[in-house]
Amino acid sequence: MIKFIPFVFLLIYSSASMAELNEVKISSRLDPNAIIITEVDIIFVYDDEITNDFPKSKSSWYSGKRGFTISAGDKVDVVNIFIPQGFDSVSATLPARKAEAKKVFVFAYHDDAQASPVDITDMSAVSIEIDPFGIVVSRIN
């Protein structure tokens, strides 16, 4: 029985650092008559070093996105979605290895330039709403 306890501890500890994300729904509450399309990025990070060096603001992410993803290689997956204004809802297609992610972040181009990434790692189902002031990320029950 003593040999079983460390294994259970290891199993619990290792799964605690993995992402729980299974569903992301994105909707836009912007005026459907305006001509605006918002880019939303859901970034899955599989390496602790990359997590520590992750961009701290929306402007840093979008200005350095190409270089960051090239240098990170297979240590990140980026789910990139374009949402037209007034669009009711779309479900994001998540990467097959999503559960292996150390961190999962969200950036939206419509958000403030200094907006920090939203950490959704510990959420299993997420709603991202785009409104006139930026994005609102919340847990779906």
N, C-alpha and C positions, 0 to 999 in steps of 0.2 A: 504494500500500500504506500510506503514512503516513496518508492520510485514513481508512483503515479502522480503524486502531488506536484513535484517539479515540472512534469510534463504539462499538467493542467495550467500551472502558473505561466509556463512558457507560451502555451497556446493563447491564454487570455492576454498576456502582455504583447505578443506579436500581433494579434488581431486588433488591439486597441490603437495601434499606430497606423492602421490601414483605413482608407476612405470607406464610408458607408453609402455613398451616393448611388442611387438607383434611378432617379427620375428628376428631370429638370424641365419645367414648363416656363415658357417665355411669352409675355404678352405686352402689347403697346397700348397705352392710354392716351397717346398723342392724338391731336386733331387729324382725322382721316383725310381732310382736305389739304393738309400741308404736304409738301414734298420732302419728306424726311425718311431716311432708312437708317436704322441704328445697327451697328455692328456689336455683337456680344461675343466675348471669348470666355470659354470655360477651359481652364488650364489644369491639367493633371500632372503633378510633379512626383517623380518616382525616386528621387535621390535627395538626401538631406542637405548635401552641399548646394544643390540648385535651390532648394527651399531657402537657405540662408542668404543667397545672392539674388533672390527674386525681386523684381522691380517694385518700388515702394509707392508709385503713383501711376495714374492712368496715362499721363503724358510720357513717363519713362517707359511704360509697357509698349504703347503704340509707336513711339519713335524708335525703340530698339528691338521691336518684336522679331524682325527677320534675323538679325544677328544673334539674339538670345536663343531662338529656336534652332538655328544652325549649330551654334556652339553646344547646346544642350543635347542635341541628337535624340536618341531614343530614351532619354531620361525625362522627357516631357511629351505629352499629347495635348494638342490644342483643338478644341471643338469650336469652330468659327461659324456663327450664324448671323445672317442679315435679316432684320425684322422691319417690315414697312410699318409706318405709323398707322394706328388704329387697328392693327392686326390682332385678332382675338386671342389666339394661342397657338403655339407650336411646341412640340416635345423634342428636345435635343436627343440626337443619337450619340450615346456615350461609348467610349472605347471599350474593347473587350477586356482589357486588363485594368479597368477602373478601380477595382477593389485593392489593387496593389499600390495605389497612389499614397504617398506620404502626406501630401496636401493637395487640395483642390481649391483654386481661386477663380473669381469672376471679375472681369473688367467689361465695361460697356463704353463705347465711344461717345455716347450721348452724355455721359457723366461729367462732372467737373474735372478740370485738368489735374488737380491735386488729389482727386479721390484715391483712397487706398484700395488695394484689392480686397474683395470680400471673400473671407475664408468660409467655404461651405463643406469642408472635409467631414465634419461630424453630423451632417444632415443626410437623411436618406432620400427625402423628396423635397425639392426646392421650387419655389415660384419666384421668377424674376419679372417685375413689372417696370416698364419704362414709362415715366411720366414727364411732365414738362421740366422738372427739376433734377432729373437724373434717373437712377434706378433704385428700386426697393426690392431687397432680397429677403424672402421669408421662408420659413419651414412650412411645408404642407403636412397637415395632420392626417 
